[in-house]
Amino acid sequence: MIDGLVAGRLVGEPERRTGKADSHFVVAKIKAAAAEGDSYIVNVIAFDAAVCESLVSARDGDSVALAGSLTPKVWIDKQGVSRPVLDMVAHRVLSPEWGKSDD
């Protein structure tokens, strides 16, 4: 695993899920820009309550920056082309909290 910072846009809506022993977590996908116009999909999972709340308040297309543990992987698309992907366990959200007002 690699400690990393990823910034990009949410793809779809983050989802709350319940695991074994009633553990709660959130999953999301982020599209992060790379060199030469390429982009990477980052599969995100978060267990920390504050991170989960921030993610579920975000919407498809929102910009987000996350810090956490990264694991690089490769997947094969329908045409047989290898594509890079990152899995992230998010520990911190570095973007503003959506839905909060300053008043």
N, C-alpha and C positions, 0 to 999 in steps of 0.2 A: 504494500500500500504506500501511497504517496500523500503527504499533506499538501493540499492545494486550495486555490481560490479560483472559482469559476464564475464568470459573469455571462449572462445571455438572456434569452427570452423564453418564457414558459410556453410549452407546446401542450395544449389541452389544459384541463383543470386539474389541480392537485387533488388527490383522493385520500380520505381517511380510511384506514383499515384496522382490523383487529386481528392480532395473531394468537398464538398459543398462550394459554394462561391469561387471557384477556389483556394482553399487551397491546397498546395503541401506537400507531405510527402513521406517517403520511408518505405517499409516493408521488413523484412528479417527474416530468421530463423537461430538460432545458436544451435549447439549441444554442450552442456557443460558436461564435465566429472564429475562424482560423485563418492562417495565411492564404494568400492567393484566392480569396473568395470561397474557400472551402468552409465547412462547418462540421461540428461534432454534436452528436446527441449525447447528453449526460443523463443517465438514469439516476434519480435521486431518491434516497430513503432517509427519513428523519425520525428520531425517537424522542428527542428533547421536546418537552411540552411547548416552550416558547417558540422554537423553530417550527414545530408543527402548526401552531396557531398563525404564525406569520405566513407560512406557505398556503394554508387553506383560505386565507383572506385575499390571496392574489388571484388573478384571472388570466385566462389564456392570452398570450401576447405581452404580458407585463414583463418589464425588465427586472432581473433579480441577480444578486451576487451572493454566493454561498462559500463558506469555508468548511473544509472537512477532509475526510480520507478518500482518496481516489484510487481506483483499480482500473487500469487500461485493459480493454478486451477488443475482440474482433468479431463481427458477425457477417454472414454471407447473405446478400440480398437475393431477390427472386431471379436476377439475371446471373447469379453466381459470382458477383463482384464482392471482394472483401472490403469491409468498411470498418473504420475505427469507431469505438464507442467507449465511454467512460462510465463506470459505476461510482457513485458518491454516497458516503454516509455523511450527511450534513450535520455539522455541529453548531454553526452560527449563520444567521442571515445578516448580510451587510447592507441590505437595501432598506429604504424607509418602510415602516409598517403601514400596509394598505388599510384604508378604512378608518384610520385614526385622524382626529382633527386636533388643531392646536388651541382650541378654545377651552 
